[in-house]
Amino acid sequence: MLPTSLTQPLRRLWTLEPFAYSLRVFIALAGAMATCWYLDDMGKLIPLFLGIIASALAETDDTWQGRLQALLVTLFCFGVAALSVELTFAHPLAFAVGLGVSSFAMTMLGAVGQRYATIATATLILAIYTMISLEQRGGVALGELWREPLLLVGGAAWYGAISVVWCALFSRHPLKLSLAQVFRELGVYLSLKSALFEPLRGLDIEQRRLALARQNGRVVAALNQSKEMIFRRLEGQRGGRKLNRYLRLYFIAQDIHERASSSHYPYGELAEAFFHHDILFRAQRLLDQQGRTCKALSRALLLDRPFDHGQSAQALEDLNASLSHLRAQQRDEWRDLLRSLAALADNLATLEDKLASADNPDARADNEDSSLFDRSPRGLGDIADRLRSHLTLSSPVFRHALRLSVTLLAGYGVLHWIHPTQGYWILLTSVFVCRPNFGATRRFLRQRIQGTVLGLIAGWALITLFPAEPIQALIAVAAGVAFFATRARHYTLATAAITLMVLCCFNQVGDGFGLIWPRLFDTLLGAAIAGLAVLVILPDWQGRGLHRQAATTLEASAAYLRAILAQYAQGKRDDLAYRLARRNAHNADATLSTSLGNVLLEPGHFRKDADLGLRFLVQSHTLLGYLSALGAHRGAAGAAGADDAAVMAAGEEVADTLEHLARQLAARATVAVPEAALMSHARALEAAAAEEAGDERRLLQTQLALVSRQLVAVGESAERLSAQASREQGDLK
């Protein structure tokens, strides 16, 4: 038994997502290094290392069977790519044609799915690694055509074998980490949501709503990642107790997200009415405690420990006591506000029940619909259809594929024009830096250059201080591990680490110092070519497409509202159709938030839509909150809603208005906001709600009234966004 002082840090390391990935890379690199030392043949080191890195870059989450199938496909692609480079390396024209066609085709595979995109990108990287390895050897030696491909594919197969075995031994671990990430992001979301209830005047509510909308994007991304992981493990494996437990936790997280994103009344009006009472403070404290509980649940999942939600349970009791005190005062001007506060308290009580159920997710009813939507292609026909749908200049994937192909061809042309030392680093830099949009390219370009400079300085210092080859070998392995540990979140450090590894490896077989200036020069040249290409070759300015993404957001909200109304009419059922409509609405909201983040990185001229887009995001996310409250309170209300044709018709009219606004916005047409009709509609619903005795039906009327009023603000933001997009279109003509 290991002492507690040692086991605790190890357990915490095990909970870090990059740790297992880095450990696999360490085993692969150390094994390759030891083999080369044992055989006294360090000439094999560079291709083996490059093969390992390419295979690790091609790795996707899967079961061990799925990973084995993906590995076989990857090794085949790697072998074909490496052999093709060998055969055409001495024939520039044939090489250029192959480089352009293959880079375009492999980038287009990104339209099929993420798994295909990952393998295709890694194959392209391995092809460039083959060029680098051949250049380091001085070209293709006659009679040794097999050598480089065999070593590269051998290194890739070695890492792949480690990965398959790892997947077989620890298949559930990545899923546990992913679910923990979901609850951690939900905890942050609830904490940000609690800030909206702070009973202070003069708060910048819009900025707080914007922060909430952006965090919602991170929650949605985490949920989507967990869903894909669960789905891949469910294929052919239904019935596993542990896997079903994780599936139920995922559905609990979805329910928590819907309730956390719910809004029951404009918080500014509540703060004004109850400024001298503690009700909003109690709501804020409860939400904050529930956020802490979500984070505690995340930690409990990681460490396989029970979690305590007693603090949030006490906060709920305090909120209900405060609400009872206000009701006891029987003030007529508070009647409608107290009903909204009661709905809020009920929602938070149900959220508390969901958190409590996470302690024992197996208690979730087995007869509930647990199916998941499969977004992966179904056969070759589906793959062909997806590719055909993107063979147009309007497709971002097509534009990026064309741009990257031209970038690599330009780099290859420059390489033959000036004949730089180790010139194929130009192509490698371009592949890593050239991204689908300007904002991402700019960020990676800056980080790549900074990391390269940092890595070269560190490499020069370490090679000078430690001239012994064994120590440099250890440094190379450590640097390779550091690259994979940091590349997802700290790309500058990752680039520095991989640069250090390259210097140490090259110093094992030659002169590492002689690589310093060529590496810097080639990195600057490759980055410049990629940056110029993104600027001039079919530039995909995110600002010009904001109106389309905003329209998609409104369409998804309309579909979500229709799904909610169907549930009110037929009774609550968390079936696939409802969950898909809800997820699509949140996905559209998250995509809009991501697009706006990219717009803020674009040049000033293309950034002028950003403020309009941010205002629209705030308004549309608030609208989504009102819709989420409708969805959260499905249940007994279904019986009342089924017979109330007027209320259901009002809901359908709101959905029609949303779709109409979306069509006008997508077409850059003048957005006609039916303000008078919407306000009249809202007042009629509020009047009906005031006379309604039943809480369920009154809630439906009140929330539809809030949605109608919010549509006015959404329409005004859409009108300004559409007008700006129309002016820009006119300027282009």
C-alpha positions, 0 to 999 in steps of 0.5 A, a space after each residue: 500500500 502506498 502512503 496517503 501522502 503519495 496516493 492523494 496527489 496521484 488520485 488528483 493527477 488522475 482526475 486531470 484530463 490531459 494526464 492520461 493522454 500525456 502518460 500514453 505519449 510518455 510511454 510511447 516516446 520513452 519506449 521508442 527512445 529506449 529502443 533506439 539506444 538499445 539498438 545503437 541506431 539513433 537515426 531511427 529516432 526522428 521518424 519514430 517520434 514523428 509517427 508517434 506524434 501523428 498517431 497521438 494527434 489522430 486519436 479520438 475518444 472511443 471504445 477499444 473496438 472503435 479505437 482499433 478500427 480507427 487505428 487500422 484506417 489511420 495506419 493505412 492512410 499514414 502508409 499511403 501518405 508516406 509512400 506517396 511523398 517518397 515516390 514524388 519527393 524528387 518530382 516537384 510538379 507531381 509532388 505539387 499536384 499531389 500536395 494540393 489535391 490531397 490537402 483539399 480532399 483531406 480538409 473536405 473530410 471535415 464536413 463528414 464528421 469530427 472523427 474523419 477530420 481528425 484522422 485526415 488532419 493527422 494524415 496531412 501532418 504525417 505527410 509533412 513529417 515525412 518530407 521533414 524526415 527525408 530532407 534531414 536524411 538528404 533525400 530518398 535513397 535508392 533501395 530504401 524506399 520502404 525505410 521512412 514509411 515503415 518507421 513512421 507507420 511503426 511509430 504510429 502503430 506503437 502509440 496506437 497499440 498503447 491507446 487501444 490497450 488503454 481504452 480497453 482498461 479505462 474505457 469509462 474514465 474519459 466519460 467520467 471526466 467529461 461528465 465532471 466537466 459538465 457539472 463544473 460548467 453548470 456550477 459556474 453558470 448557476 453562480 453567474 445566474 445568481 448575480 442577476 438577483 443581487 438586490 442593488 440599483 445601478 447594476 450593469 445587468 446587460 454585462 451580466 447577461 452577456 457573461 451568462 450567455 457566453 458561459 451557456 456556450 461552454 455548458 452546451 459544449 460540455 454537454 455535447 461532448 458528453 453526449 457523443 462519448 456516451 453514444 459511442 459507448 452505448 453502440 452495441 453495449 446497452 445494459 451496462 450498469 455503470 454506463 446506464 448510471 452515466 447516461 442518467 447523470 447526463 439526463 439529470 444535467 440536461 434537466 438542471 441546465 433547462 431549469 438553471 437557464 429559466 427566467 420567470 420575470 424581468 429581474 430589474 423589476 423584481 429588485 425594484 419592488 422588493 428592494 427592502 426585503 430579503 427575498 432576492 437575496 435568498 434566491 441569489 444565495 440559493 442559486 449560488 449554493 446550488 452552483 457550489 453543489 454542482 461543483 461538489 458533484 463534479 469533484 465527487 464524480 472525479 474522486 468517486 466520493 459521495 457529495 453533500 448538498 445540505 447547504 443548498 437544501 437549507 438555502 431553499 428552506 430560507 427562500 420558502 420562509 421569506 416567500 411565506 412572509 411576503 404572502 402573509 402581508 397580503 399586498 395587492 400590488 405584489 400579487 402578480 409578482 409573488 406568483 412569479 416568485 412562487 414559480 421561481 421558488 418551485 423551479 429552484 426546488 425542483 432543481 434541488 431535487 435534481 441535484 439530490 437525485 444525482 447522488 443516486 441516479 439509478 433511481 431515475 425511472 427506467 421507462 423514460 425515453 433514453 435514446 440519443 440522436 445519432 449525428 454520425 454518417 450512416 454509410 457511404 451514401 450519407 458521407 457522399 451527400 454531406 460532401 456534396 452539400 459542401 461543394 459550394 463557395 458558401 460552405 466554410 469547409 470548402 473555402 477553408 479546404 481551398 485556402 489551405 491547399 493554396 497556402 501549402 502550394 504557395 509555401 512549396 513554391 517559396 521553398 523551391 524559390 529560395 531553397 531555405 534550410 529545413 524548408 519543409 517546416 514552412 508547410 508544417 507551420 502553415 498547416 498548424 496556423 491556417 484556421 477556418 477564420 481570421 480570428 482563430 488564425 490570428 490567435 494561433 499565428 501569434 502563439 506559434 511564433 511566440 512559442 517557437 522563439 521561447 522553445 528555441 531559446 530554451 533549446 539552445 540553453 539546455 543543449 548548451 548546459 547538458 551536452 550529454 546525449 542521454 540527458 538530451 534524450 530525456 529532455 526530448 521525451 519530457 518536451 514531447 509529453 509537455 506538448 500534449 499536456 498543454 496543446 489544448 489550452 496553452 498553445 504557446 507553451 505547447 509550441 515551445 515544448 515541441 520546438 525543444 523536442 525537435 532540437 534535442 532529437 536533431 541533436 541526437 543525429 546531427 547538429 541541433 544548433 544548426 537548426 535554430 535559425 532555420 526553424 525560426 525563419 521557416 516558422 515566420 515565413 510559414 506563418 506569414 503565408 498562412 496569415 496572408 492567405 486567410 486575408 485574401 483567399 475567400 476570407 471568411 469574415 464572421 461579422 458578415 455572417 452574423 445575421 444568418 447565425 442570428 436568424 438560425 437562433 430565432 428559428 431554433 427558438 421557434 422550434 423549441 417553443 413549438 415542442 414545448 407547446 406540444 408537451 403542454 397539450 399532450 403532457 410531459 414526456 422527455 422524449 427524443 424530439 423534445 430534447 433535440 429541439 431544446 438542444 438545438 436551441 441552446 446549440 444555436 445560442 452557443 454558436 452565436 456566442 462563439 461567432 461573436 468571440 471570433 468577430 472580436 478578433 477580426 480587423 476593425 472594419 469587420 468588427 463593426 457588427 460586434 456591438 449589434 451582435 452582442 446586444 442581439 445575443 443578450 436579448 435572444 438569450 433572455 428570450 431562451 430563458 423565458 422559453 426554458 421556464 416554460 419547458 421546465 414547468 411542463 407537467 400537470 399544466 398539460 391537462 389545462 393547456 390541452 383544452 385551452 385553444 386560445 392560449 395554445 393559439 397565442 403560443 403558435 402565433 408567437 412561434 410564427 412571429 419568431 420564424 417570420 423575424 428569422 426569415 427577414 433577418 436571414 434575407 437581410 430584408 427590412 425587419 418589420 417588428 409587429 410591436 403593437 400586436 405583440 404588446 397587445 398580445 402580452 397585455 391580453 395574456 397578462 390580463 387572463 393570467 391575473 384572473 386565472 386561479 390555476 397556477 399551471 395555466 397562469 404560468 403558461 399565460 405569464 411566460 407567453 406574455 414575457 416572451 411576447 414582450 421580449 420579442 419586441 426587444 429581439 426584433 429591434 436588435 434583429 432590425 439593426 443587425 439586418 440593416 447593417 448587413 444590408 449596408 455591407 452587402 451594398 458596399 460590396 456591390 
